[in-house]
Amino acid sequence: MKLATAVVHAGVRRDPSTGAVAVPIYQSATFQHPALGQSTGYDYSRTRNPTRSALEEAIARLEGGSRGLAFSSGMAAIHCALQLLGPDDHLVLTEDLYGGTYRLVENILQRRCTYVDTSRPEAVRAALRPNTKAVLVESPTNPVMRTADIPVLANLAHEAGALLVVDNTFLTPCLQRPLELGADLVVHSATKYLSGHNDVVAGALVAKDAALGERLAYFQNGIGAILGPQDSYLVIRGLKTLALRMERHQANAREVAGWLASHPLVERVFYPGVGGMLSFTVTDAALVPRVLASVRLCLFAESLGGVETLITYPATQTHADIPAARREELGITDRLLRLSVGIEDVHDIIADLSEALAGAHTLRELRHAPLAHGS
Ligand SMILES: *Cc1c(COP(=O)(O)O)cnc(C)c1O
């Protein structure tokens, strides 16, 4: 079955007793035992719930893994994966990492971490230590869109006895399948493209190997940050259109990236050529609040991966937990804006950005009249 078919059939035919096409929402905390010592496979919903199982099997299939697990958020999924590390284990991470992941490992779990540019395999190799247990990679990175060579990093990690974990939130299995490229574990914020409608917060893990999946399931049940049946249903519902949505997100993002690149108030565009996310720097930080105030179709909001185009200011939103000096080094400057390009008609998206930039420029000219000589 091709991926575009598999997504449509996620959760289908789960209820032989009624033949329901859509997956039922099993809103039950507990399940009756047939007899002493017997189980239907479902005993208590923290451990297993049929709606969540449908999602977990679907996402495992899409990522080509042996076990999927669904969590109450992407952070809960990452937290669970990090339980694979003991207190003395070392972790290598992408330096321009999602701010929440940075906060978790640095401020909450206080793990031994080295942050490197994972687009440079030699930097990853140099960071590996005898006690390195995992390499956690985002590709493309957020927000400056650096990409990693997953097969090369998988070899490096494995030679060092470490696991390669890939946060695949930005590309989804439609555009990148890390487990097939050698990674051991995939992490998702299913809040983003997998569900796709900005209406649910959810996370997922997919393990390539059954034993690793079993260990993570043990942690998931023990910690308890599971996804509820209603939200599991919403993610399955979103998955059905994932392939279609990703095609449109990507086509729109390519067009918006090309348009921005030729705009006189845009200094630089960060678009990796794949997916629906892009960032750009404007020529003057004073333009930022005006652009954010002027957009009408694009919504000024955190998050990404939904059908609506969102515009984000990483310096104060997604990456606020990263110290300012470090942010500058990583290119997350006060002139950087990030777009999660939605599935609207691309002409409307471009018209909105065009008006917002023109409006911001006019305001700037009014205020700095003597300085305004184009850009
Ligand atoms: C949003 C996000 C997360 C965190 O997921 P939540 O669902 O918000 O907890 C992790 N990684 C990446 C790349 C993200 O974009």
The ligand as a Gaussian input file, in Angstrom:
#p B3LYP/6-31G(d) Opt

LIG

0 1
 C        5.865000      21.805000      18.515000
 C        7.092000      20.993000      18.463000
 C        7.450000      20.144000      19.514000
 C        6.629000      20.060000      20.783000
 O        5.380000      19.500000      20.551000
 P        4.050000      19.866000      21.401000
 O        3.006000      19.065000      20.734000
 O        3.856000      21.343000      21.309000
 O        4.326000      19.451000      22.810000
 C        8.585000      19.383000      19.377000
 N        9.363000      19.449000      18.263000
 C        9.066000      20.265000      17.247000
 C        9.946000      20.305000      16.054000
 C        7.931000      21.064000      17.312000
 O        7.644000      21.883000      16.285000

